[in-house]
Amino acid sequence: MAVLTIPVTSELVLVMDNGIGSSGQQLKKNRIYKYVKTSADNEDVFSVAQTLLDLQEKTNLSIQRNDSDAIEEEV
């Protein structure tokens, strides 16, 4: 049985440092940018992320790309 993978959505997530909590744990804040083209190269998405980080006051902890795919049986 062959299965097709169909890209549905993609989003860019910038995980930012949001200080230290009352019990000493690191707090994080996600900046989510939706509607990234599913066909966009990772290098291009990373380049945009770096540009967006220049506009942020908080320290960046990670850059993530979340892709959502639909799978269905090939007919």
Buried (B, 14 or more C-beta within 10 A) or exposed (E): EEEEEEEEEBBBBBBBEBEEEEEEEEEEEEBEBEEBEEEEEEEEBEEBBEEBBEEEEBEBBEBBBEEEEEEEEEE
